[in-house]
């Protein structure tokens, strides 16, 4: 592992939910598990009147909630954590002065990472204020980390990109999508491009379809106010599902560098051209049952409008118009209040062209081979293949599987991986400006339509019945295979 330069890690939104639940535990683990605690000082920034001791107490609670009981955490907090109160929309001159004092006290060379753990509406003001205070030009390096969502449509993403580029070079910008930090997501590239047994069959000649499912058991909960203005396309499709799609469909990069990999992802999006709204099914969950417990419908959730038509589910059939993928359907599906929380990519191979087992089995029920990559919760993969049952004439489907936890035990969290990449300067797992715009260019036409029906589906089911209409007709096994 490349060792990071000594640096100051500045978190805007230091008292917020994201910092407490994700960033502080991830930073603690990154520094302790990689033996780089001496390389980093953390400065939290928020409007809250809070001194250093108060911020350290907040961090103790955050680490305890994350299950971190290591006795070194107290010393870590005392030596590494500081807080600067900055009123909302105030200039950052006092912050600049505090940064310079901390760098002098801890003999840091002026390398700075600025993490915006803030609502998207705050991004423009903070980015501009960093420039006005001269913090975008550090004595060492300066890096800006921006959480999703990056814009709400194509025009807003372009506007935000222009603003960011007025103050920061693209090489300084890290647009974060935590899905890309998952170890199993990263392994997609290794899995594909180091195993010819799969890569040589990864095309229209051998594959029947690709299915990408990101299913959530949870409802919108306390996020109802945000979600009712965002919906499933902004919340999940434009970022998470799009990232998975590009990693599955991209061509081999010329080298394993950030620019080469990100360029191939952009080309996938450009090859998709447009989405056929007739191949899109939207849904909204109603009251139902999850794990034997009654749960409310979307319109009964906190801060959701009682007449809301915001979709909480989408399924669609899309195509990548490239030499490799022409004619292969990609099925994308995501939603809330589904029967289980899981993220899976299923690669289904074409069945044999001729069945030679007529007269031996009753109806020649040969199932196609399927490669299932599970990204959460139990990371691993499974290959489903056919064989003859001993002592019988029947052909049966059997799985062969690999589970990461069995081999490598506990995997690092997505934020651990991404934060380490930020401080080592690796942009591979971060989204480039043109990729953001290419993604919004794809999905904005759907967002602008108001004539697509939103079908009800009961919580605890796999979405509206209308999703079956997306399946290509003529193969009765599809419904069972896709669980739609």
ZAMARGU-4260 file (C-alpha; in steps of 0.2 Angstrom, whole numbers, plus 5000, padded with zeros to 4 digits):
<rodrens>
0) 5000/5000/5000 | 5006/5017/4996 | 5009/5028/5012 | 5000/5044/5012 | 5009/5061/5014
5) 5007/5069/5031 | 4991/5079/5030 | 4976/5088/5038 | 4959/5081/5035 | 4945/5094/5036
10) 4927/5089/5038 | 4914/5101/5034 | 4898/5095/5043 | 4908/5088/5057 | 4893/5086/5069
15) 4881/5078/5056 | 4875/5061/5054 | 4887/5056/5040 | 4902/5061/5050 | 4896/5051/5065
20) 4890/5035/5057 | 4903/5034/5043 | 4917/5046/5042 | 4924/5045/5060 | 4924/5026/5062
25) 4931/5024/5044 | 4945/5037/5048 | 4949/5028/5064 | 4951/5011/5056 | 4961/5018/5041
30) 4974/5026/5052 | 4975/5012/5065 | 4974/4997/5053 | 4986/5004/5041 | 4998/5011/5054
35) 4997/5028/5048 | 4990/5037/5063 | 5004/5049/5064 | 5001/5055/5046 | 4984/5063/5049
40) 4976/5077/5060 | 4957/5079/5058 | 4949/5096/5060 | 4930/5096/5061 | 4921/5111/5055
45) 4902/5115/5059 | 4891/5130/5065 | 4889/5121/5082 | 4897/5130/5096 | 4909/5116/5101
50) 4927/5115/5107 | 4940/5102/5104 | 4935/5092/5120 | 4916/5092/5114 | 4921/5086/5097
55) 4932/5072/5105 | 4917/5066/5116 | 4906/5066/5100 | 4919/5055/5092 | 4920/5043/5107
60) 4901/5040/5105 | 4903/5038/5086 | 4916/5025/5088 | 4906/5016/5102 | 4891/5015/5091
65) 4902/5008/5077 | 4907/4994/5089 | 4925/5001/5091 | 4931/4998/5109 | 4950/4998/5106
70) 4958/5007/5121 | 4969/5017/5109 | 4954/5027/5103 | 4955/5039/5118 | 4973/5044/5114
75) 4969/5045/5096 | 4955/5057/5099 | 4965/5068/5111 | 4980/5069/5099 | 4971/5069/5082
80) 4954/5078/5083 | 4950/5096/5084 | 4935/5107/5080 | 4933/5124/5073 | 4916/5133/5074
85) 4912/5142/5058 | 4894/5151/5057 | 4884/5146/5042 | 4889/5156/5026 | 4903/5165/5035
90) 4920/5168/5027 | 4933/5155/5031 | 4947/5167/5036 | 4946/5160/5054 | 4947/5142/5048
95) 4962/5146/5037 | 4971/5153/5052 | 4966/5138/5063 | 4973/5126/5049 | 4989/5136/5048
100) 4991/5135/5067 | 4988/5116/5067 | 5000/5113/5053 | 5013/5122/5062 | 5010/5113/5079
105) 5010/5096/5071 | 5024/5100/5059 | 5012/5096/5044 | 5019/5101/5026 | 5002/5109/5020
110) 4993/5095/5012 | 4974/5097/5015 | 4959/5086/5011 | 4942/5095/5012 | 4927/5083/5014
115) 4910/5091/5011 | 4899/5081/5022 | 4885/5093/5019 | 4868/5095/5010 | 4870/5098/4991
120) 4863/5115/4993 | 4879/5120/5003 | 4892/5114/4990 | 4893/5130/4980 | 4895/5142/4995
125) 4908/5131/5003 | 4918/5129/4987 | 4918/5147/4983 | 4923/5152/5001 | 4938/5140/5001
130) 4944/5149/4986 | 4941/5166/4994 | 4951/5161/5009 | 4965/5154/4998 | 4963/5136/5004
135) 4961/5129/4987 | 4980/5133/4984 | 4989/5124/4999 | 5008/5124/5002 | 5007/5105/4998
140) 4992/5097/4989 | 4973/5102/4992 | 4959/5089/4988 | 4941/5092/4988 | 4929/5078/4992
145) 4911/5080/4987 | 4897/5068/4992 | 4882/5063/4981 | 4871/5069/4974 | 4881/5079/4962
150) 4867/5089/4954 | 4849/5085/4952 | 4849/5085/4933 | 4860/5088/4918 | 4859/5107/4919
155) 4863/5108/4938 | 4877/5095/4937 | 4885/5106/4923 | 4883/5122/4933 | 4891/5113/4948
160) 4905/5107/4938 | 4908/5124/4931 | 4908/5132/4948 | 4920/5118/4955 | 4932/5120/4940
165) 4933/5139/4943 | 4941/5136/4960 | 4949/5118/4959 | 4957/5108/4945 | 4949/5092/4941
170) 4964/5083/4947 | 4960/5090/4965 | 4941/5084/4964 | 4935/5068/4972 | 4916/5065/4969
175) 4912/5051/4980 | 4900/5037/4977 | 4902/5025/4992 | 4896/5010/4981 | 4912/5011/4972
180) 4922/5008/4988 | 4914/4991/4991 | 4928/4978/4990 | 4917/4967/4979 | 4913/4981/4967
185) 4931/4985/4965 | 4934/4966/4962 | 4923/4967/4947 | 4938/4973/4936 | 4950/4960/4943
190) 4937/4946/4941 | 4934/4951/4923 | 4951/4956/4916 | 4962/4943/4925 | 4950/4927/4922
195) 4949/4924/4903 | 4937/4910/4907 | 4924/4924/4910 | 4931/4938/4900 | 4931/4928/4883
200) 4913/4924/4885 | 4908/4942/4891 | 4899/4948/4875 | 4883/4946/4864 | 4889/4930/4857
205) 4888/4921/4873 | 4877/4931/4885 | 4858/4931/4886 | 4856/4945/4898 | 4863/4955/4912
210) 4853/4959/4928 | 4858/4972/4941 | 4847/4973/4957 | 4850/4985/4971 | 4836/4980/4983
215) 4832/4988/5000 | 4821/4982/5014 | 4820/4999/5022 | 4808/5013/5018 | 4812/5031/5017
220) 4811/5033/5036 | 4816/5051/5042 | 4823/5055/5024 | 4805/5057/5018 | 4807/5076/5015
225) 4822/5074/5004 | 4816/5058/4996 | 4800/5065/4991 | 4809/5078/4980 | 4822/5066/4974
230) 4814/5049/4970 | 4822/5033/4965 | 4830/5039/4949 | 4840/5052/4958 | 4843/5043/4974
235) 4849/5026/4966 | 4849/5025/4948 | 4859/5040/4942 | 4873/5035/4954 | 4874/5017/4961
240) 4866/5007/4947 | 4874/5017/4934 | 4891/5014/4941 | 4888/4995/4942 | 4882/4995/4924
245) 4898/5004/4918 | 4909/4992/4927 | 4900/4977/4920 | 4900/4984/4902 | 4916/4993/4900
250) 4930/4988/4889 | 4947/4983/4896 | 4957/4999/4900 | 4974/5002/4892 | 4981/5002/4909
255) 4975/5001/4927 | 4975/5020/4930 | 4962/5032/4935 | 4960/5041/4919 | 4960/5025/4908
260) 4947/5016/4919 | 4936/5031/4920 | 4937/5035/4901 | 4930/5017/4897 | 4916/5020/4909
265) 4911/5036/4900 | 4911/5027/4884 | 4898/5015/4890 | 4886/5029/4895 | 4889/5037/4878
270) 4885/5020/4869 | 4868/5020/4878 | 4862/5035/4868 | 4844/5036/4876 | 4832/5026/4887
275) 4815/5020/4880 | 4802/5026/4892 | 4791/5012/4886 | 4804/5000/4894 | 4803/5008/4911
280) 4791/5003/4926 | 4790/5015/4941 | 4782/5010/4957 | 4778/5016/4975 | 4776/5005/4990
285) 4760/5004/5000 | 4758/4996/5017 | 4763/4978/5018 | 4774/4966/5028 | 4793/4964/5030
290) 4800/4950/5040 | 4783/4947/5048 | 4781/4965/5054 | 4768/4977/5047 | 4776/4993/5039
295) 4767/5009/5032 | 4765/5014/5015 | 4776/5028/5007 | 4763/5041/5009 | 4761/5037/5027
300) 4780/5040/5030 | 4786/5055/5040 | 4786/5071/5030 | 4780/5063/5014 | 4765/5072/5006
305) 4749/5062/5007 | 4746/5063/4989 | 4764/5060/4983 | 4767/5052/4966 | 4786/5050/4969
310) 4792/5033/4964 | 4801/5022/4976 | 4804/5008/4964 | 4810/5007/4946 | 4814/4992/4934
315) 4819/4995/4916 | 4827/4986/4901 | 4841/4996/4893 | 4854/4993/4880 | 4872/4997/4877
320) 4874/5000/4858 | 4892/4994/4856 | 4901/4980/4847 | 4902/4969/4863 | 4884/4972/4869
325) 4872/4975/4854 | 4856/4966/4857 | 4860/4960/4875 | 4846/4967/4887 | 4852/4975/4903
330) 4839/4974/4917 | 4840/4986/4931 | 4830/4985/4946 | 4830/4995/4963 | 4817/4999/4976
335) 4813/5002/4994 | 4803/4990/5005 | 4807/4975/4995 | 4808/4957/5003 | 4827/4958/5006
340) 4841/4970/5006 | 4854/4964/4993 | 4864/4970/4978 | 4867/4957/4965 | 4873/4956/4947
345) 4868/4941/4937 | 4876/4937/4921 | 4865/4924/4911 | 4873/4914/4897 | 4864/4908/4882
350) 4857/4890/4883 | 4863/4876/4872 | 4857/4879/4854 | 4850/4861/4853 | 4844/4850/4867
355) 4850/4832/4865 | 4841/4825/4880 | 4823/4822/4873 | 4817/4805/4878 | 4829/4805/4893
360) 4821/4819/4903 | 4802/4823/4902 | 4803/4840/4894 | 4822/4844/4892 | 4822/4857/4906
365) 4840/4863/4903 | 4843/4879/4912 | 4856/4892/4906 | 4872/4894/4916 | 4871/4910/4927
370) 4886/4919/4936 | 4879/4929/4951 | 4890/4942/4959 | 4884/4947/4976 | 4890/4964/4982
375) 4880/4964/4998 | 4876/4958/5011 | 4886/4942/5009 | 4900/4947/4996 | 4905/4933/4984
380) 4900/4925/4968 | 4891/4909/4962 | 4891/4900/4946 | 4876/4889/4942 | 4878/4875/4931
385) 4870/4859/4925 | 4874/4841/4929 | 4865/4824/4929 | 4858/4818/4946 | 4866/4802/4951
390) 4856/4787/4948 | 4842/4797/4939 | 4839/4803/4921 | 4836/4821/4927 | 4847/4836/4924
395) 4848/4847/4939 | 4856/4864/4942 | 4870/4866/4955 | 4879/4881/4962 | 4898/4883/4965
400) 4901/4898/4976 | 4915/4908/4984 | 4912/4919/4999 | 4924/4933/5003 | 4921/4932/5022
405) 4926/4914/5022 | 4942/4917/5014 | 4947/4935/5020 | 4936/4937/5035 | 4930/4955/5038
410) 4931/4967/5023 | 4935/4985/5025 | 4920/4997/5024 | 4918/5007/5008 | 4922/5023/5016
415) 4938/5016/5023 | 4944/5012/5005 | 4938/5028/4998 | 4946/5039/5012 | 4962/5030/5010
420) 4962/5033/4992 | 4959/5052/4995 | 4974/5054/5006 | 4985/5044/4994 | 4979/5053/4979
425) 4971/5038/4969 | 4955/5044/4959 | 4951/5027/4951 | 4936/5025/4962 | 4929/5043/4960
430) 4918/5050/4947 | 4925/5061/4934 | 4916/5077/4928 | 4912/5071/4911 | 4905/5054/4918
435) 4893/5064/4930 | 4887/5074/4915 | 4885/5058/4904 | 4875/5050/4917 | 4863/5064/4920
440) 4862/5066/4901 | 4855/5048/4901 | 4843/5050/4915 | 4837/5068/4914 | 4824/5065/4900
445) 4815/5052/4911 | 4815/5064/4925 | 4807/5077/4915 | 4793/5066/4910 | 4777/5068/4920
450) 4767/5055/4910 | 4774/5039/4916 | 4762/5030/4928 | 4768/5025/4946 | 4761/5008/4950
455) 4757/5003/4968 | 4766/4988/4975 | 4764/4981/4993 | 4779/4982/5004 | 4788/4965/5005
460) 4785/4961/4987 | 4797/4963/4972 | 4788/4978/4965 | 4773/4980/4953 | 4766/4966/4943
465) 4770/4977/4927 | 4788/4973/4929 | 4784/4956/4920 | 4780/4966/4905 | 4798/4971/4903
470) 4804/4953/4900 | 4808/4947/4883 | 4794/4935/4879 | 4796/4917/4874 | 4806/4910/4888
475) 4796/4904/4903 | 4811/4902/4914 | 4814/4921/4915 | 4801/4925/4928 | 4808/4912/4940
480) 4826/4916/4936 | 4824/4935/4940 | 4811/4932/4954 | 4800/4946/4946
</rodrens>
